[in-house]
Amino acid sequence: MCEMEWGARIIIKDWVRIKPWDRLLIVTSKEYRAEARELRKQAFGRARSVNVLLVENKGRHVGMFFDDNETVFDPYTAIIAATEYSLVTTRAAKRAISQHKKFLSLPLSTNNGRSMLEFDFLMMDTKKSRLMAKVIMKYLRHSSGLHVTTQAGTDLYMGKRGRNPGFFNGVIKDGKGYSSASIEVYVPIEETKTEGIMMLDGSLGYIGRAEEVTRIEFREGRIVKIEETPTGIRLKEYMKAYKDSRIYIGGEFGIGLNSYSRCVGDCYIEDESAYGTFHIGLGRNLALGGVQNAKGHFDLVCLEPDIYADNRMLMQEGKIILPEPNIY
């Protein structure tokens, strides 16, 4: 069995758990036909029908099609969004989720030439990640604010009044209908309440590794200043290309839970899900429980945080310090 086939089997059998009555739609672009073919092969014979929708690869703007065509997923019971960029925060995804369809966001973007379906992080024990997430969410749920610091100099405050945490671990059932390949706890933070400094030392999301620590300043929920390092210049150019001022707004706080992942800039989903990291999701957060629309969504990832929910410490230097269940 080739490595890509092995990854596709995990997604179809263990994550989406395709059933004989399912009508599956795999959304992809011509650049990812090989991945779509493997997913279709694994689903064929399990589902009532399997269809593939090829969309034009508009890169970071691919989500706009699914905002403009909100009903595109209506004929299907299960959707795998196997495009380069995440579709989970689009209007079409939000509608599908509200109709209790299965929806998996499977962003396939990588920076090292390997298929995302070949990465080892797909092997993470989903039962362990579920228990880890529940421990953290217990404390997040009843807090009003979050505080994050790192030895690199990050010092960020975020508001979350009226916002409930959730988690992704790939498994649709655990996500109550939808999930992402990113194994994480997330909070749709208040869009005007993020204040302080992020010292970016992990990943710039889709565009790869932060080659040097870069200072980013947040005021009233949005990025107001990015340090002029080579990394900062790359980030500025990338964000400017969205042509949308809302992409600078922090709409999500995430904690990576995947102990098989490494934050090295090779794969967007691997970076943000790596255990011992946190990320701020910028731009659209509608499907996560927020109210912010934008032309896209991507994450900035930092390493080894101290994380507090109100005054309770949840993580110290990238390690969860709350009582964790023993799993053998």
C-alpha positions in Angstrom: 0.0 0.0 0.0 1.4 3.4 -1.0 1.6 6.1 1.8 -1.0 8.2 0.1 -3.4 5.3 0.0 -2.8 4.6 3.7 -3.6 8.2 4.6 -6.8 8.2 2.5 -8.0 5.0 4.3 -7.6 6.7 7.7 -9.7 9.6 6.5 -12.5 7.6 4.9 -12.7 4.8 7.4 -11.7 6.3 10.7 -12.4 10.1 10.4 -15.4 10.5 8.1 -16.7 6.9 8.7 -18.5 6.7 5.4 -21.7 4.5 5.5 -23.6 2.7 2.8 -26.3 5.4 2.7 -23.9 8.3 2.3 -23.7 10.5 -0.8 -20.1 11.7 -0.7 -18.7 14.8 -2.4 -14.9 15.3 -2.6 -14.1 18.9 -3.5 -10.6 19.4 -5.0 -8.6 21.1 -7.7 -6.6 19.6 -10.6 -3.4 20.0 -8.5 -4.7 17.5 -6.0 -6.3 14.9 -8.3 -4.0 12.2 -7.0 -5.3 12.7 -3.5 -8.9 12.9 -4.7 -8.4 9.7 -6.6 -7.1 7.9 -3.5 -10.0 9.2 -1.4 -12.5 8.2 -4.0 -11.0 4.7 -4.2 -11.3 4.2 -0.5 -14.9 5.5 -0.4 -16.0 3.5 -3.5 -18.2 0.6 -2.4 -18.7 2.0 1.0 -20.9 4.9 0.0 -24.2 5.1 -2.0 -22.4 7.5 -4.3 -19.1 9.2 -4.6 -18.7 12.4 -6.7 -15.7 14.7 -7.2 -16.1 18.5 -7.8 -13.0 20.1 -9.4 -12.8 23.8 -8.7 -10.3 26.3 -10.1 -7.3 26.7 -7.8 -7.6 30.3 -6.7 -5.3 29.7 -3.8 -6.3 31.6 -0.7 -9.4 33.0 -2.5 -10.9 29.6 -3.2 -13.4 30.1 -0.3 -15.1 32.9 -2.1 -16.8 30.4 -4.5 -18.3 28.6 -1.6 -19.4 31.9 -0.1 -21.2 32.8 -3.4 -22.6 29.3 -3.9 -24.0 28.6 -0.5 -26.2 25.7 -1.6 -23.6 23.7 -3.5 -23.4 21.0 -0.8 -27.2 20.5 -0.5 -27.5 17.2 -2.5 -24.8 15.4 -0.4 -24.7 13.8 3.1 -20.9 14.0 3.4 -18.3 16.5 2.1 -14.5 16.3 2.1 -13.0 19.6 1.2 -9.7 18.4 -0.1 -8.5 21.7 -1.6 -5.3 23.6 -1.0 -6.9 26.0 1.5 -9.4 25.4 4.3 -13.1 25.8 3.4 -14.5 25.2 7.0 -15.2 28.8 7.6 -17.2 29.4 4.4 -20.9 30.0 4.1 -21.5 26.8 2.2 -19.7 24.8 4.9 -21.7 26.6 7.6 -25.0 25.7 5.8 -23.9 22.1 5.4 -23.0 21.8 9.1 -26.3 23.4 10.1 -28.1 20.7 8.0 -26.2 18.0 10.0 -24.2 16.8 7.0 -20.7 15.3 7.6 -18.1 17.9 6.7 -14.3 17.4 6.8 -11.9 20.3 6.1 -8.8 18.8 4.6 -6.4 21.5 3.5 -3.7 19.8 1.4 -1.2 22.7 1.2 2.4 21.6 1.8 5.7 23.3 1.3 8.1 20.3 0.8 6.6 18.5 -2.2 5.1 15.7 -0.3 1.4 14.9 -0.3 -0.4 15.8 3.0 -1.8 12.3 2.9 1.7 10.9 3.5 2.4 12.8 6.7 2.8 10.8 9.9 0.6 13.2 12.0 -2.4 11.4 10.5 -1.5 8.5 12.9 -2.4 10.5 16.1 -4.6 8.5 18.4 -8.0 10.3 18.1 -9.3 8.9 21.4 -6.3 10.4 23.3 -6.8 13.8 21.6 -10.5 13.7 22.5 -9.7 13.2 26.2 -7.0 15.9 26.2 -9.4 18.3 24.5 -12.1 17.6 27.1 -9.8 18.3 30.0 -8.8 21.7 28.5 -12.3 22.7 27.4 -13.7 22.2 30.8 -11.6 25.2 32.0 -11.9 27.2 28.8 -15.7 27.0 28.8 -16.1 28.9 32.1 -13.5 31.5 31.6 -14.0 35.1 30.3 -10.5 35.7 29.0 -7.3 34.1 27.9 -3.7 35.2 28.5 -0.7 33.7 26.7 3.0 34.4 27.3 6.2 32.8 25.9 9.9 33.0 26.7 10.4 34.6 23.3 8.3 37.6 24.6 4.7 36.9 23.6 2.2 38.6 25.9 -1.3 38.5 24.6 -4.8 38.9 26.1 -8.0 37.7 24.4 -11.6 38.0 25.3 -14.1 35.1 25.0 -17.2 36.2 26.7 -20.2 34.4 25.1 -17.9 32.2 23.1 -17.7 28.4 23.5 -14.6 26.3 22.8 -14.6 23.3 20.4 -12.1 20.8 19.1 -11.0 19.1 16.0 -9.4 15.7 15.7 -10.4 14.7 12.2 -13.2 12.5 13.4 -16.6 13.8 12.2 -18.6 12.2 15.0 -16.4 13.8 17.7 -16.9 17.2 16.0 -20.7 16.6 16.0 -20.9 16.7 12.3 -17.8 18.5 11.1 -14.1 18.5 11.7 -10.7 19.4 10.4 -7.5 17.5 9.9 -6.0 19.9 12.5 -6.0 18.2 15.9 -6.6 21.1 18.3 -8.8 22.9 20.8 -10.1 26.2 19.4 -12.0 29.2 20.8 -13.7 31.8 18.5 -12.4 34.8 20.5 -14.1 38.1 20.6 -13.1 40.0 17.4 -12.2 43.3 19.1 -10.6 42.2 22.3 -7.1 40.8 21.4 -4.4 43.1 22.9 -0.6 42.8 23.2 2.4 41.3 21.5 2.9 38.1 19.6 6.5 37.1 19.1 6.1 34.8 16.0 8.6 32.0 16.2 6.7 29.0 14.7 4.8 29.1 11.4 3.2 31.7 9.1 0.5 29.2 8.2 0.3 28.4 4.5 3.6 30.3 3.6 5.9 28.2 5.9 8.2 28.6 8.8 9.1 31.8 10.6 12.8 32.0 9.9 13.4 34.6 12.6 11.4 35.7 15.6 9.1 38.5 14.5 7.2 41.0 16.7 3.5 41.4 15.9 1.4 44.0 17.8 -2.4 43.6 18.3 -4.7 46.5 19.3 -8.5 46.3 19.7 -8.6 42.9 18.1 -6.4 43.5 15.0 -2.8 43.5 13.9 -1.6 47.1 13.8 2.2 46.5 13.4 4.5 43.8 12.0 8.2 44.0 12.5 10.3 44.5 9.4 12.2 41.3 9.5 12.4 39.1 6.4 9.7 37.0 7.9 7.6 40.1 8.7 8.0 41.3 5.1 6.8 38.0 3.8 3.8 38.1 6.1 2.9 41.7 5.2 3.0 40.9 1.5 0.9 37.8 1.9 -1.8 39.6 4.0 -1.9 42.6 1.7 -2.7 40.3 -1.3 -6.0 39.4 0.3 -7.2 43.0 -0.3 -9.4 42.7 2.7 -8.8 44.7 6.0 -10.7 42.0 7.9 -7.8 39.5 7.4 -5.9 41.4 10.1 -8.5 40.6 12.8 -7.9 37.8 15.3 -10.9 35.5 15.3 -9.6 32.2 16.7 -7.3 31.0 19.5 -6.1 27.4 19.1 -4.0 24.9 21.1 -2.3 22.1 19.2 -2.8 18.6 20.5 -1.1 16.3 18.0 2.0 14.7 19.5 2.9 13.3 16.0 3.1 16.8 14.5 6.1 19.0 14.2 6.0 22.8 13.6 8.7 23.1 10.9 6.8 24.9 8.1 6.4 21.8 5.8 2.6 21.5 6.2 0.0 24.1 7.3 -2.2 21.6 9.1 0.7 19.9 10.8 2.2 23.2 12.0 -1.0 24.4 13.7 -1.9 21.1 15.3 1.6 20.4 16.8 1.5 19.7 20.5 3.2 22.5 22.5 2.1 25.3 20.2 -0.7 27.9 20.1 -2.0 29.8 17.1 -4.1 32.9 16.4 -6.5 32.4 13.5 -6.9 35.6 11.4 -9.9 36.6 9.3 -13.1 34.6 8.8 -14.4 32.6 11.9 -18.1 32.2 11.1 -18.2 28.3 11.2 -16.2 28.3 14.4 -18.8 30.2 16.3 -17.7 33.8 15.7 -19.2 36.7 13.7 -16.3 37.8 11.5 -16.5 37.4 7.8 -13.5 37.9 5.5 -12.0 36.7 2.2 -10.0 34.0 4.0 -8.6 32.5 7.2 -5.1 31.4 8.2 -3.1 30.9 11.4 0.1 32.2 12.9 1.8 29.6 15.2 4.0 30.2 18.2 6.0 27.7 20.3 6.1 26.6 23.9 3.4 28.9 25.4 2.2 29.5 29.0 -1.6 29.6 28.7 -4.0 30.9 31.3 -7.8 30.8 31.2 -8.6 33.7 33.6 -6.1 32.9 36.4 -5.8 29.2 35.9 -2.7 27.9 34.1 -3.6 25.3 31.4 -0.2 24.9 29.8 3.4 25.7 30.9 6.1 26.0 28.3 4.1 24.0 25.8 3.1 21.2 28.2 -0.5 20.7 29.5 -0.3 20.8 33.3 -3.9 20.0 34.2 -4.6 16.4 35.3 -4.4 14.3 32.1 -5.9 10.9 31.7 -3.3 8.1 31.4 -3.6 6.3 28.0 -1.6 3.2 27.2 
